[in-house]
Structures are given as C-alpha cells and as structure tokens.
C-alpha cells in the first residue's frame, strides 16, 4: 500500500484509469463434491467459466484478481480468493486503495 502512495506522489502511477483481471489457480488436492467442501472463504472451491470459444471450463481452486494502473501497467492491488467468489463480488474490496 505504501508503494502505491509513493508511486502516486512521484507521478509514476496515475489511477485515472484502472483495469481488473482474474485468472484461475488450480488446487491439486483430490476433487470433492461441493457438499463436502468447507465454505469458510479460505479453502478451495469449485467454479466455472467460458473460454473464448464458449467452452465451459470447471476447476477446483482459487482465483487471483489484480487491479492495475492502465498508464504504468503496475499492479495496485492483488486478491486471492476461493474460485466460487464472483469477480463483481470482490471488485470493491480490490479497489480500496
């Protein structure tokens, strides 16, 4: 957080335009049905999304979300969560600089 403030004060980071992107991170434990998974906000969970060819991709694991400054292309905030959390659900916590 201090690095972001310092980057802003030096004019390296301009938070006028930011972008959020996420990527899946697989969990390599033995897959379990949803009913047997912990829903504690920390443990791996199931999620699904469509790829660019509209194929459905399902995985057990996590999602890594990154908020980046569009001008400098530097990351401003990073958030790792169970894959079952939606991107829109975590957009506000990610943007609280």
C-alpha positions as CSV (number, residue, x, y, z in Angstrom):
1,X,0.0,0.0,0.0
2,X,2.8,2.4,0.8
3,X,4.4,1.7,-2.6
4,X,1.2,2.7,-4.3
5,X,1.1,6.0,-2.4
6,X,4.7,6.7,-3.2
7,X,4.2,5.9,-6.9
8,X,1.3,8.3,-7.0
9,X,3.3,11.1,-5.3
10,X,6.2,10.6,-7.8
11,X,3.8,10.7,-10.8
12,X,4.6,7.1,-11.8
13,X,1.1,5.8,-11.1
14,X,-2.0,7.6,-12.4
15,X,-5.1,6.0,-11.1
16,X,-7.4,7.8,-13.5
17,X,-7.9,4.5,-15.5
18,X,-7.5,1.1,-13.9
19,X,-8.2,-2.4,-15.1
20,X,-9.2,-5.6,-13.2
21,X,-8.4,-9.1,-14.4
22,X,-8.6,-12.5,-12.9
23,X,-7.0,-15.9,-13.6
24,X,-7.8,-19.3,-12.3
25,X,-5.4,-21.2,-10.0
26,X,-5.9,-24.9,-9.7
27,X,-5.9,-26.8,-6.4
28,X,-4.2,-30.1,-6.7
29,X,-6.0,-31.8,-3.8
30,X,-8.3,-34.7,-4.6
31,X,-11.5,-33.3,-6.0
32,X,-14.6,-33.4,-3.7
33,X,-18.2,-32.7,-4.3
34,X,-19.5,-29.2,-3.4
35,X,-21.4,-30.6,-0.5
36,X,-18.2,-31.9,1.2
37,X,-16.2,-28.6,0.8
38,X,-15.6,-26.1,3.5
39,X,-17.3,-22.7,2.8
40,X,-15.0,-20.7,5.0
41,X,-13.8,-18.1,2.5
42,X,-10.3,-19.5,2.5
43,X,-10.5,-23.1,1.2
44,X,-10.5,-24.1,-2.4
45,X,-13.9,-24.3,-4.1
46,X,-15.5,-25.1,-7.5
47,X,-16.0,-22.5,-10.2
48,X,-16.8,-22.5,-13.9
49,X,-16.3,-20.0,-16.8
50,X,-16.5,-19.9,-20.6
51,X,-13.3,-19.6,-22.6
52,X,-13.0,-17.6,-25.8
53,X,-14.6,-20.4,-27.8
54,X,-17.6,-20.7,-25.5
55,X,-16.3,-24.0,-24.0
56,X,-17.2,-24.4,-20.3
57,X,-14.2,-24.8,-18.0
58,X,-14.7,-26.1,-14.5
59,X,-12.0,-26.2,-11.8
60,X,-11.4,-26.7,-8.1
61,X,-9.2,-24.0,-6.7
62,X,-8.8,-20.3,-6.4
63,X,-8.9,-17.0,-8.4
64,X,-6.2,-14.4,-8.4
65,X,-7.5,-10.9,-9.1
66,X,-5.3,-8.0,-10.0
67,X,-6.1,-4.3,-10.1
68,X,-3.6,-2.5,-12.4
69,X,-2.9,1.1,-13.4
70,X,-3.5,1.4,-17.1
71,X,-0.9,4.0,-17.7
72,X,2.1,2.4,-15.9
73,X,0.7,-1.1,-16.1
74,X,1.8,-1.6,-12.5
75,X,-0.3,-3.7,-10.1
76,X,-2.1,-1.7,-7.4
77,X,-3.9,-4.4,-5.5
78,X,-3.9,-8.2,-5.6
79,X,-6.5,-10.5,-4.0
80,X,-6.6,-14.3,-3.8
81,X,-9.9,-16.0,-3.0
82,X,-11.8,-19.3,-3.5
83,X,-12.8,-19.7,-7.1
84,X,-16.5,-19.7,-6.2
85,X,-16.5,-15.9,-5.4
86,X,-17.6,-13.8,-8.4
87,X,-15.5,-11.1,-9.9
88,X,-18.1,-8.5,-9.2
89,X,-18.5,-9.5,-5.6
90,X,-14.8,-8.7,-4.9
91,X,-14.3,-5.7,-7.2
92,X,-15.0,-3.1,-4.4
93,X,-12.6,-4.7,-1.9
94,X,-9.9,-4.9,-4.6
95,X,-10.3,-1.2,-5.4
96,X,-10.0,0.1,-1.8
97,X,-6.5,1.7,-2.1
